[in-house]
């Protein structure tokens, strides 16, 4: 693919890109702009594959594929992360770096009760992974069906 093709592809996908700063914790409405993606089980499979890759553990997050559609899938992934993240607390900063969640974003949650902290962290991670998967699809030249 030559660079011009990437620019052409970018214009087709611009409507799908939302900066992290525009995303509010505890709110899945940002997913509505990705309706072309989130309605497909394949998209959520890609999200879970990327998440497990970034967590450096093959089955860290394991959700039945039949449940992976729409905003409900995001909620299921966040709930699974809420249970998993406390077990990796010692290496959490390394994992967040790998996922590309900034310390600045996480610092705002540090004063929260533990369960709410992991909930907010799980949501930030899912939002970032969703953007990663969409961006990868955008630059891979795959069509949005």
C-alpha positions in Angstrom: 0.0 0.0 0.0 1.5 3.3 -0.9 1.2 6.4 1.3 -1.5 8.0 -0.8 -3.7 4.9 -0.2 -3.4 5.4 3.6 -4.5 9.0 3.2 -7.5 7.9 1.1 -8.3 5.2 3.7 -8.0 7.8 6.5 -10.7 10.0 5.1 -13.1 7.0 4.9 -12.5 6.2 8.6 -12.3 9.7 10.2 -15.8 9.3 11.5 -14.6 6.4 13.6 -11.7 8.1 15.4 -12.4 9.7 18.8 -9.6 11.1 20.8 -9.1 9.5 24.3 -9.7 12.9 25.9 -13.3 13.0 24.5 -14.2 9.8 26.2 -16.0 9.9 29.6 -15.5 7.1 32.1 -18.6 5.1 33.0 -20.3 5.9 29.7 -20.5 3.5 26.8 -22.3 6.0 24.5 -19.0 6.6 22.7 -19.5 3.1 21.1 -22.5 4.3 19.2 -20.3 6.0 16.6 -18.7 2.6 16.0 -22.0 0.8 15.4 -20.6 -0.6 12.1 -18.0 -2.5 14.2 -19.5 -3.3 17.6 -22.5 -5.1 16.2 -20.1 -7.8 14.9 -18.8 -10.7 17.0 -15.6 -10.7 14.9 -14.8 -7.1 16.1 -15.1 -8.1 19.8 -13.0 -11.2 19.2 -10.3 -8.8 17.8 -10.7 -6.6 20.9 -10.3 -9.6 23.2 -7.3 -10.9 21.3 -5.6 -7.5 21.4 -6.4 -7.1 25.1 -5.0 -10.5 26.0 -1.9 -9.8 23.9 -1.4 -6.5 25.8 -2.0 -8.2 29.1 0.6 -10.7 28.0 -1.6 -13.7 28.9 -3.5 -15.7 26.3 -6.7 -16.3 28.2 -6.7 -13.4 30.8 -10.0 -12.2 29.5 -12.3 -15.1 28.3 -15.9 -14.3 27.4 -18.2 -16.6 25.4 -18.2 -15.5 21.8 -22.0 -15.7 21.6 -22.2 -12.8 24.2 -19.9 -10.5 22.2 -22.2 -8.0 20.4 -22.9 -4.3 20.9 -22.4 -2.3 24.1 -23.2 -5.3 26.2 -19.9 -6.8 25.0 -18.0 -3.8 26.3 -19.7 -4.2 29.7 -18.7 -7.9 29.8 -15.1 -7.1 29.0 -15.0 -4.3 31.6 -16.4 -6.7 34.2 -13.8 -9.3 33.3 -11.1 -6.7 33.6 -12.4 -5.6 37.0 -11.8 -9.2 38.3 -8.5 -9.6 36.5 -6.7 -6.3 37.1 -6.2 -6.7 40.9 -4.2 -9.9 40.3 -1.6 -8.0 38.2 -1.3 -4.9 40.4 2.5 -5.2 40.7 3.0 -5.0 36.9 0.0 -2.8 36.2 2.0 0.3 35.2 3.9 -1.8 32.6 0.6 -3.2 31.2 -0.9 0.3 31.0 2.1 1.5 29.2 1.8 -1.4 26.7 -1.9 -0.6 26.2 -1.1 3.1 25.9 -3.2 4.4 28.8 -1.4 7.4 30.3 -0.5 7.8 33.9 -2.2 11.1 33.9 -5.5 9.4 33.1 -5.0 6.8 35.8 -4.0 9.3 38.5 -7.4 10.8 38.6 -8.8 7.4 39.9 -6.2 6.7 42.6 -8.3 8.3 45.4 -11.3 6.2 44.5 -12.4 3.1 46.4 -10.7 0.0 45.1 -13.7 -1.5 43.3 -14.5 1.8 41.5 -10.8 2.3 40.7 -10.6 -1.0 38.9 -14.0 -0.4 37.2 -12.8 3.0 35.8 -9.4 1.5 34.8 -11.2 -1.4 33.0 -13.3 1.1 31.1 -10.3 3.2 30.0 -8.5 0.0 28.9 -11.5 -1.2 26.8 -11.9 2.2 25.2 -8.2 2.3 24.3 -8.3 -1.2 22.9 -11.4 -0.4 20.8 -9.5 2.5 19.3 -6.5 0.3 18.6 -8.5 -2.3 16.8 -10.4 0.3 14.7 -7.2 2.0 13.8 -5.6 -1.3 12.8 -8.6 -2.1 10.6 -8.3 1.4 9.1 -4.7 1.1 8.1 -4.9 -2.6 7.1 -7.1 -1.6 4.2 -9.9 -3.9 5.3 -13.3 -2.8 4.3 -15.9 -2.0 7.0 -18.8 -4.2 6.2 
